Amino acid sequence: MIRTTLAELIAFLRRPVPMAASGLNADGALSRWFVLTAFQIGVLGLVVMPLIALWQKAFALSPPNAFEGMGPLALWGGAVLLAPVLEELFFRGWMSGTRRVLALIGVVLAGLVVFVALGRGKPLVGGGILLATVLVAAVTWGRKRRDTGVPPWFARHFALLLYGTTALFAVMHLFNYPTITLAAVPMVLPQFWSGLMFAHMRVRLGLLASMLNHIASNAIVLAVALSWG
C-alpha cells in the first residue's frame, strides 16, 4: 500500500490529471489517507522546515506575526479549523472540474469581485451583494447539480491550473510576515509543498480528505511552534 500510494503521488505530480475522487469510504482509502498525511507531514517536518529555518537565519528574516495577540481559542479555532476548511474550499474545491462545480465557483468569485469593488465599507450594499451571490449560487447549483461532465479545456489545462493555484496559495502566506521581500519568498515553501499534497489528496480521495490532512498538518505545526516558543 505504501509503495503504491507514493508511486501514484509521484505520477500525479509529474502529470496532474483530473479524476473522480474515491472518497474516504472506498476500500483502502483510509490507509491511503494515513500514508499521504504521514508523508506530507514527515517531509514538512524533517526536510522543508529545517531548510526554511536555515534560510531564515541566513537572511535574518523575522518570523511570521499573523497570529500575534490571538488567544488560544482563536488561534486553534482559526489556524487549525477555520483556515484549512476555507482554504481547501477556495483553492481546491474546484479540482473535480465538473461543470456544476465550476459554475458555482464562477458565481462565488464574481460575487466576491463585485463585493470588493462596490461593497466594502458599505454594510447595506455589501450585504445586498452577498445575499444576491448566495441566491444566484443556489439557483446555479439547482440547475447544474446533475451536470457532472468535465469540460475538455479543464482537463487540457489542469496541470497549469493546479500548479498555478498552489503557487498562489503559497504566495498568499507571505502576508503572514511583517515585511515582504524577495528573500522572504522561499519562506512559503512549506505551503507550496503542503499545497501539492493537499491537491493530490483532494483529487484522489476528495475534498474532505484534503481538509482533514490540512487540519492535521496545521495542528501539528502549531503545536510544535508553541512548544518551541
Helices and strands as residue ranges (DSSP letters): H 2-14, H 29-43, I 44-48, H 49-58, H 72-75, I 76-82, H 83-92, G 93-96, H 99-114, I 115-119, H 123-144, H 152-156, H 158-172, G 173-176, G 182-188, H 189-205, H 207-227
